[in-house]
Amino acid sequence: MPSANKEALYYEKLEGLKVRCRLCPHLCGIADGAAGKCGVRENRGGTLFAVSYGRTVAANLDPIEKKPLYHFMPGSVILSIGPNGCTLACDNCQNWHISQELVSTQYLAPEELCALASRGGSIGVAFTYTEPLLWFEYLKDAVPLLRAKGLKSVLVTNGFLNEEPSREIAPLIDAFNVDLKGIRDEFYKEICGGRVEPVKRFIEIASAVSHVEVTNLVIPGLNDATEDFEDLVDWLAGVSSDIPLHFSRFFPQYRMNDRPPTPKETLERAFTIAKKKLRYVYVGNISIDGTEDTRCAKCGEAVVRRTGYEAEVLAPGGKCPACGTQVKGVWN
């Protein structure tokens, strides 16, 4: 297991061979022989190891729209990989079998990752599927190699990270999709086993130095009140009204098998509320007319048309073909 001896960053040694991990806000105190809540940062004799370093649960070539990223090189494809484990334990996790349980993995050295990412027309690597910030040490090693080869790095993340590591990793990454699961701390505590403020701070830090888009999974009866949408949109618009927001339809998953899918009307309501203050709003996991295409915020002309994960870029460089307004984003 080549990753087993990679010492973790962001931890401190305590008495009695204990350590405290300082990567995420859980600040786990970990006894010798045990692991943190994530399951993949393990104390061995008073030293914390990142035992998932480079060990991936899956590798696929995906459309960039699947992340979802709509304003980052639309229409391109990207190699997607992810680690085992997660910093949160969401009751609705769609990838619970690889995030909440330990599964078999395959080691992919940073140099091997670069070689693999150079094939098949991929623009780079999306670190995704579970929680890629658990790969902090791997990201620090692999991302500079990717950048040196002209390849992009994308993180699809829950953003549950402490401020110091957030400030270190954010400038290295070309684009983020951050899952802002709800705007209420009660929701995070009860449904996800976390807190919302660190995620909000991560979005603020990342959006100052990189391209950021935000996804909000709308769960009936939990985070779908009009006030939830209004408060989330008000906060995000306060960071930047140019940040694309994706509302995503919930389907029964994991510990929420008895909850119904999100009604179309709820997503339409969320979309309408968000469009009052944000320039770019989308709805995913369902087809609703007018919620997939990227349009010029000034005149409404289509800049990118989408059907599912297929994208037709009508304005190379992101300039509106009708009025010439530059649309926020990173373009091919």
N, C-alpha and C positions, 0 to 999 in steps of 0.2 A: 504494500500500500504506500506508494511514493509520497503521499501528502501527509502521512502520520507525524512526521518530525518537523513540521512547519510551526514555529512558535508564533502564537497569536500576538497581534498588536492591541493596544488599549486594554491593559489589565494591570493590576497591582498584586504583589505578593503579600499575604497576611501571615499571621502566626499559625503554627501547627500545620504547615504545608497547604493551607487554604489560599485561595486567590479570589479577587473580585474582578469580574469582567466589566469593562467600562465602554464597550462598543455601543450597546443599545441602552435605552432608559430603564430596563429591568435591573441593571447593576447587580447581576447575579453573584452571590457569594457561593463559591464552589469548593466543596471538600475534595481532598485527594481521591482520585479514581472516579469522580462524578463529572457530569456535564451540566452546562447551563440549560435554561428553559428551551433554547433552540435545539439542543441535542447534539450539536456538532462543534462546540467549543469545550474542550475537555481538559481537566486538571490531571496532570501526570507528575506526581512527585513534587508538587509546588510550582510547576510551570504550566501555563495555559497553552494548549495546542489548537490550531485550526485544523481539525482532523478531516474536514471536508475539502481542503485546499485542492482545487483542480479536479475534483471528483464530480462528474456530471451525471444526472439522472436521465438526460435526454439530449439529443442534438437533431435539429430539424431546420430546413430552409423555409422560412415563413415570409409572407408579404408584410411589409412594414406597417400596413394598415391594421394588421391583426394584433398589434401590441397594446392598445391602438395608438399609433402616431399618425396624424393626418397632415401635420405641417412640417414634417421632417422627411425630406427626400421622397415625396409621395410616388407610389407606383413601383418602388424598388423592392428587392428581396434581401433578407438578412439571415445569417446563420443564428439560430437561437439555441442557447444552452442554459442549464440551471443546476443548482446544487440541491442536496437533500436538506430538509429542515426549514424552520421559519422562526422569526422573532415574535410572531403573534399566533393565536390559536382560534381563528374565526369559526364560529358555528356554521357558517355558510361556505366554507372553503371549497372551491371547485377542484383543487388539486391536493386534497387532504391526504391521499394515498402516498404522495411524495413529500408533502410538507410536514405532516403530523406523524408519519411513521418512517422509520429507517429502512431504506431499500438498497438494493445492489446498485453500485455506481461504477463508472469507468473513468480512469485517470486520463486527463488531457493536459499535458504540459503546456505552458504558455507558448512555446515555440511551435508546438503541434497545433495549437488553437489558431495561430496566425496562418499557418499553411492551409488548414481546413477552411478558414474564413476567406481565403483568396480564391476559392473555387466556386463554380456554379453561378457566377454573376452576383455574389453577395457583396453588399456594401460594407460589411463588417460583422460585428457580433452584438446580438441582443442577449443580455444576461437577464433571465426571466424564469417563468414557470413557478418557482417557489419564492424565496427571498434572497436575491443576489447580493445584498449588502453583507450577508454572512460570509461571502467570499471576499471580504475586504482585502486580505493579504494577496489573494489571487488577482483581484482587480488591479492592485497597485503594481503587480509584476507584469500582467498581461496587456493592460491597456496602453502603456507606452510603446510596446512592441507593435501593437495594432496601428497606433497613430503613425509610427515611423514608416509603415508600409502604406499609408494613405487610407487605412480602413477605419470605419466609424465604430464607436462604442455606445451602446444604448443600455439603460437600466430600466426595467419594469419592476417597480418596488413599492413596498408599503411605506417607505420613508421613515420608519421607526428607528431612528439613529440619534445618538447624542451629537451635540453641536460641534465639538472639536473634530471628530472623524468626518462629520458632514462637510465641514469647511475644507478638509483635506481631500476628500474624494470628488466633490462636486466639479471642480475645474477640470478634472481629468476626463470627464464623461461628456460626450457630444449631445446626448439627448436623454431625457427622463420621461417616463410616464409614471406618475405617482398616484397611488390608489388612496384617495381621501375618502375613507369608508363612511364617514358621517361627520357632522360638524359638532356633535354633542359628545362631551367626555363620558357621559353615562353610557352612550352607545358603545364606545370603545371599551369601556370597562366590562360591560355585561356581555357583549357579543364577541369581542376580539381579544380580551385579556390585555389591553394596553391603554394608552392615553392619546388624546388628539393633539395636544399642544406640541409635542416633539415632531409630529408629522407636519403641522402647519409651519413650524420653524424650518424644517427641512425644505419645504417648498419655497419658502422665502430665500433661503441660502442658495439653493440650486438654480432658481430662476434668475438670480443676479449674475450668474456666470455661465449658464448653459441654456439649451432649449428645454422647456418643460411643458408637458401637457398633463392634465389631471383627469382621473376617472372617478366617478361616484356610482357605485352599484346601488340601485334603488330597491330596497327591500320593503314589501308591503307591511305596514303597521309598525315599522321600526325606525325608518329614517325618511319617510315619504310625506311628512306633513308640509303644508305650504310654508310654514315658518322655518322648517329645516332647509328647504330649497333657498328661501330668501336669505337666511343667515349665511349659508355656504357661499352663495353668489356674492353677497355683500363683502364677505371676507376676501374671496378670491379677486374680486374687482379691485379691492384695496391694495392687493399685491401688484396686479396688472390686469387690465381689461383685455389685453392681448393674449393671455394664456388660454389655449383651447381647453374647453371642458367637455368631457364625454359622460353623458348619463348612460348607464348600462342596465339592461333588463335582467332582473333576478329570475333564476329558475331553481327549483328545489334541489338542494345539495346537502350532503354530509349530515349534520345534526338538524337541518331545516327541511327535511323531506316532506313535512306536512304543511308547509307554507306555500300558498299559490304563487304562480309567476306574477311579475309586476304587470298591472293592467296598462294597456296602451294609453288610456286617458291620463294616468298618473305621469307617464313619461312626457306626454304632450304638455301637461301643466308645468313640469319641471323645465322643459325646453322654453316655453313661453316666458316664464319668470327669468330664466338666465339670459335670454336674448335682450332683455331690457338694459342690462349692464355689462354684458360680455360680448365681444365682437365675434367670437367663434364658438359655437355650441353644437354638439352632435348627440345623437341617440344611437346606441348600439344594441346588439342581440335581438333586434326586431327591425322590420322595415317600415319606416314612417316617412311619407313623402316630405321632402324639404329638410330632412335632418341629417343627411349623409354628405351632401356636396359642400365643398368649400367655396364660399362666395365672397366677393369683395365687400368689405365692411362699409364702403362709401356708396357704391352704386348698386350692389346686389348681383352683379354679373358673376356667372359661374367661372371659377378658376380651376377647380378640380371636380370632375363628376365621378361618383362612386356607385357601384352596385356590389354590395357585400364587401369583399376584400379586393375587388378589382377597381383600379383607379385610372381615369383618363385625365392626364394633365393638359389643360387647355392653354396654360400660360407659363411657358418655360421661364424660370427665374422668378416666378411668383408675382409678376406684374399683371394687374387686371387688364385684359384685352380691350375693355371698353373705355376705362378712364385713366389707366396707367398707374393707379394706386398700388403701392407695394404691399403685398399681403405678408403678415408676420409669419416667419418660418425659416427653415433651411431647405433650399431647393437644389435640385439636381444641377 
